[in-house]
Amino acid sequence: MTYVLTLIGNTEPEPLLPVHTDLVCSQLELNCKLDWLAEDEACDLIFPSELSAAEITRQALIALEGTNIDAACIPVRGRRKHILISDMDSTIIDQECIDELGAAIGVGSQISRITKAVVSGEMDFPRALRQRMALMKGMEYSLLERVYKERITVKAGARTLVRTMRHHGAYCILVSGGFSFFTSRIAKITGFHDHQANELTFVADKLTGEIAEPILGRSAKLDTLSRLCEIKGLSPTDVLAVGDGANDIEMIRAAGIGAAFHGSVALKNQANICINHADLTALLYIQGYRKSEFDLT
């Protein structure tokens, strides 16, 4: 099979240099032409191999040990995807929204502890969500607005990833186990076509401490992926799915490119792509986009 191995650096803290490509070519015994997608940032190595993509990636990372360079290997054929399905918390944004809400009302440590257990796969998501919601009973709607405006920030490369894929014809959806209060706003400012998340319940503009059923969890994310493929006449291999935690495992396993973005160990063990250093534009380079093709608006 013909593969493309994409090496990705950052101008800060560590640009991708010829010394890095030389290390990888030596490790894999390659003699192939280098295709630089962006100077100091990303380079493609295209070659036939009897090794698996996972083994090629493993060997590349051995060569790059001690650096801040990411490596990702996929088949050349079909590398550009037609659907982007992304988690929100700690993926498209820098924070976990529910942790920020908890901190705003003084129960941050209790909520963060539960969140960490969910991300690592140590705790069932629906039960954990109900526990965290109970801790926030009585929170005023106005406080959610303040948390969004003052505490939530978009990750580097998020807008560029979404807008570039959308510009080139991909359908982009934000699917979160968090809350539609936040996904609606984040989807709008980053350029997603649509969003799905859990619904908060209020009485007299205060949280009831309950969550509207059914709860959107890991199986719902996979259901969304499958439904979109059916609607659009596509295959899961045409999908790029990205997330950071155990709640994303099912959709990550199903997608053609299933990316763990600065992810938990539980998710990395299931993903076929792991981005540990670069920002979200790495997912464009992996699909073969040149920096000159990025939508930077």
N, C-alpha and C positions, 0 to 999 in steps of 0.2 A: 504494500500500500504506500501511496505517496503522502507524506506528512509535511506539515509546516510547524516548525518550532519557533515560537516568538519569544524573544528576550526583551525584557522591559525594565528600564531604569528610570530614574528621576534626575532632573538637572540638580535637584537638591533632595536628599543628601548625597546621592551617588549616581552620576551620569553613567549611561551605558557606553562603554569604550571598546575599541578593538581588542584590548587585552581580555575582555570578558568573552567575546565571540571566539577568540583563539582558544581559550580554556575549554569551552564547550565543544568546539570542533575536534580538539585533541582527545577529549574524553570519549566522544562518540565515533572517532576516527572518520570524520566527515571531510569531504573535499567538495564543497558546494558553494555556489555564488551567494553572497550576502545581499539582501534587499533591505536597505534602511528606510523604514517608514517615517522616522523622525530622527534627526541628528541628535545624538546623546540620549535618546529616549527609547527607541524601539527598532528592532531588526528582525527580519524573517530569515530563517534557514529552511529551504525546501529540499526534500530528498526522499527517495524510496527507502523503505526499511522493512525487515521482517519482525522487528521488535514492536511491542505494543506502544501506544501513545503514553501510557502510564510509565513504562520502563524508560522510554526516551526522556520523559520529564524527570524521572528519578535520577538518571545519570547526569542530566544537565545541572540539576541542583547540587549534585555531589561536586561537580566542577566549580560551581559558583558558591560553595560553602564559605561563609564568612563575609559575603557581600550583601548588598541590599538590592540585588537584581532578582526579578521574578522570571520564571520560565513556564511556558505553557505549550503543550503539543496537542494538535488536533489534526484530523484528516483535512487535506487541502479542499477536497470536494465538499461543497455546501458550507463553507466556513462562515459566510455571512448569513445571519439569522433574520427571520421575518417577524418574530415576536420577541419582545422583551417583557419579562415578568419579574418584578423586583419586590423584595421586602423593603420596608421603610426604615425602621429603627436600627441604628448603627450600620445601616447600609447606604441609604440615600441621605439620611441625616446623621449628624454626629452623636445624637443622644438616643436614649430610650425614653420615649415620651412619658410613660407611666412612672418612671423613676423621677423625672423632673416634676411631675404633678405631686408625687409623694413628698419630695423635698420642699415644695412650696407650702405644704400644710403641716410639715413637721413629722412626717412618718417615712422619710426617705430611706433610712437605714433598713427598716423592716421590708419595704417594698423592693429595694435593690437586692437584698438577700434572696428574695423569692425569684426575682428576674434572673439573677445569675444561675440559679438552679434550673430554670427553664431553658436558658440559652445552652447550658452544658448538657441538657438532656436528662438531668437528674429528677425532674419533676414534671408531672403531667400538665400540659398547657391549660386546659379548661379549669381545672381545680386551682391552679396558681392564679389565673386571671380573676376568678371569683374571690379568692382570698385578698388579692390586692385591691379589688374594687371595694370590698367591705371596709378596708382601712381608709378609704377616701369618701365615705358617706358624709354628705353635708357640704361638700366642696361647692362653692358658687361658680356659676357659669363664667362670670367675669374673670375669675382666677385662671380658668383655662385660656382665655384670650391673652392674659398677661404672660402666662407661661409660653405660649406660642411666640409672642412678639419678643420676649426678652431672653428666652433660654434655648430656643430651637435654631440650629444652624444647618445649612445644606453642606454635604460633603464635597470636597474638591473633586471636580470632574463629573458630578452628577448631572448638572444641566447639559453639559457637552455630550455625555453619553446618550441621554434621552433624546435631545434635539437632533443629534446627528443621525441616530437610528431612525427617528421619525422622518427626518428630511429625506432619507434614502428608502422610505416606504415601509418601514417596520411598524407594527402595532405595539404600543407601549402601555403597560398597565402596572399600577402600583397595588400590590396585594399585601395586606398587613394584618397581623394578629392584634394590632393596636386599635386605634379609634378613628372613625371617619372624620371626626372633628379636625384631626391633624392631616389625614391622608388627602382630604379634599383640598386643603390649602397647599400642601407640598406638591401634589400632582399638578396643580395649576401653575405654580411658579417654576417648576422644573420641565413641564411640557408633556407629561403623560396624557394619553388619550382618556384614560378612565382610572378609577381606583375602587378598591373594595377593602372594607375593614369592619370591625365591630362597632355597634351603636351604643353610645352611652344613654342612660335613662335619667331624666330629670323630673322633679316635681318642684314647682315654684322656683325654677332656676337654680335648683340645688341637686347634686348627684344623689341618687337613691341608694347608692352602694351596690347596685345590681347591674348586670349587663344584659342587653337584649339577646334573646335566644333566636336562632342557634348561634353558638360561638364559632367564629371563623378561626380555625387552627390549621395544623399542618395538612390534614386531608383536604380541607377546603381550598388550599393553595394548589394542590394537585388537581382538584376538580376544575378549578378555573383554567389551568393550563390545558387540560383535556378538552374542555368545552370550547375554548378559543380555537384549538386546532381543528375541531370538528366544524365549527362555524366557517372558518376560513379555508377549509380544505387543505390543511397543512398537517405535517407529522410532528411529533415531539422533537424529532431531530432538527426541526426548523426553529427551535426555541432556544433563546438564551435566558436562563434563570439565574438570579443572583441573590444571595442572602448571607447571613452571618451566624445563624444559630440552628439548634436542633429542630426548631419548628419549621425550618425550610428544607429539611432532608428529602421529603418525598418529591417535591417539585424539582429539586436539584438533581436527584437521581434520574428523573424522567427526561430532563431536557438534553438536547444535543450538546449544548455547552451549559454545564451546571457548575457555577462558580461560587466558591467560598471566598467572600471578600473580607479579609482580616478576620476570618471566621473562627468559631470554636473548634476544638479538637473533634467533637462528635460530627460536625459538618464536614470538616476537611477530610475525614475518613471516607466520606461518601461522594465528595465532589470530584469531577474530572479536571477541574481547574482550580488552583488556589492562588489568590493574589494576597501576598503578605506584606508588600512594601509600597507598591505603586498606588495611585489614585484610580478612580473609576474609568478614566480614559484607557486604562490597560485593556478593558473589555472591547474597546474599539480596535486597538492594535491587534488583538488576538483574532478579530474577524477580518483583518487585512486592510482596515482603513488607514490611509495615510493622514498625517496631521493636516495636510493641505485640504483634506476632505471634511475636517471637523466643522460643525456648526457652532461657532463661538458667540452667537448673538445672545 
